[in-house]
Amino acid sequence: MTDSQMTPSTPSWNVPDALLLDFGGVIFQTRKNPAGKRRLAEGIVARLGRAEIVADAERVHSSIEAGLTALKHWKHAQSRRRRPRELAPREIVGDFLVSDLDDASRALLTAEADEVLLQVTTTLSAHELRPGIRELLDLADTHGIPVGIVSNAHSGRSHRAVLAEHGLGDRFVVQCYSDEVGLRKPHPGIIELAAEACGTAPERCWYVGDTQDRDVVAGRRAGVAAVVLTRSHHTDDPPFAIDAEADAVYETPEGLVDALRDALAVEAPAAAPSNGVSARVEGPGRALLIDHGGVISLSEPDPALLHGFSAWLSRLLAGPEAGPDQAEVETLIARARDAHREFKRGVVQRFVEDDAPLAEVDPVAFWRDWFGSSLSTRQRAVLTAEAHDVMARYGRAKSRRTLRSGVRELLEACRADRVPVVVVSNTVSGRAVRAECAAHGIDHLIGASVCSDEAGVRKPDSSLVREALRIARADPARTWFLGDKPHNDAAAARAAGVAHRAVVRGGSTADGEIDAARASSLATHVVDEPGDLIPLITAVPAAASA
């Protein structure tokens, strides 16, 4: 490639049905923060400290350095594969970034992988909007050309946040991030999905990236109409020889604006939709494992929240098809919730009858298959790509939550007595659970959250509780579990060997069922409010042995 801009000849460049843009190197120029790794290590040490794990900052920093280097090599190797998959967030954190740390630290940071990767992205790099991007988006919008994002990302969530900070959160028809769809470039499937979500096919799209080994190869494999590069520090330095070439290379996205204007000048656009090893590894022994819904917070239906979410989702799905409008979205949500309840009943039945794992629903299944079964192919593609973000928004919109009386005092007492607290929650969105705790101002008192949607299993499967015990480095015989559902919470805790299983009244379980659980010893204690647990936990000697 030369340093000069290449300008395509307009006869061979028809107006695209859609523009598909990479994130880093195209929409934003990313720059490494020289102090980023040190700050990240300090942030991870602080996160571990919330669970009473005192970590060596230098060892954490060393592990991060090694992990990022190994991850870079892994990415280069994946670029050689025909159809690479993306690593799950838990793999990136547990197997790469913190694999040198002790078991409890790895377990905590793996459970909190989504939060850790958000911290990684926002700490290690700064993002500067590239020149020409706003003009490109305005030009595409004026001519009804949808724009989508196709990006390899460890945290699509962080990319959405960066877009929102720059006022661009609603400028894209779809955002396809590898961590959310499970495919990474040069796998052509991620481009195919984005094109479908834009209501078209790859061969009618322009794809714009900044790398030869991932973007050019992915675009060629997907058969896009034109592959364009906007030059970044990665463009001219592929990790190995590439036999595919871009149709054009521009120094900045401004060149792409000119190319689109040239194409528009000679051709009317086709119809398109708008729009470390710890310093002290011996654990404290005790821990509080606590459910979220019904225990930390109580929920009440809030039609205004649901209406707002439904209106947003209707806008996300808007295109050439009729509907769904806000009212139809709410009807489809009710249908999906019915399917989810049936799914949970079937999972529990198989667990009881065959000892099968208690699988949690996948966001894609909920939104694409249950909610979107009657929608268009394009809309289902949008839901496939956006499912994780949609679920996080839905998790906070389906009800209004209030902090239960005594919860803050309980968590503060645990902090004062150096008893780690780990949330263990069946939920459609762990991201929403953490956001609610932050909104209540108690997130700094919680060491970690083990959430069913992220772990892939739900209580009463005991694996969630066992993971929480590893995080807390806790002795089950000296650990308390506080829940509101005896046959979910107490049963999972008992199967994991937790000795003290308390059930709180006032959640989702009738008093009669709670009393029966206490009589059968499924629950060892019953309390009226979470704060009633304070004297019971603090009565256990801190130096007691198993």
Disulfide bonds with the S-S distance in Angstrom:
none
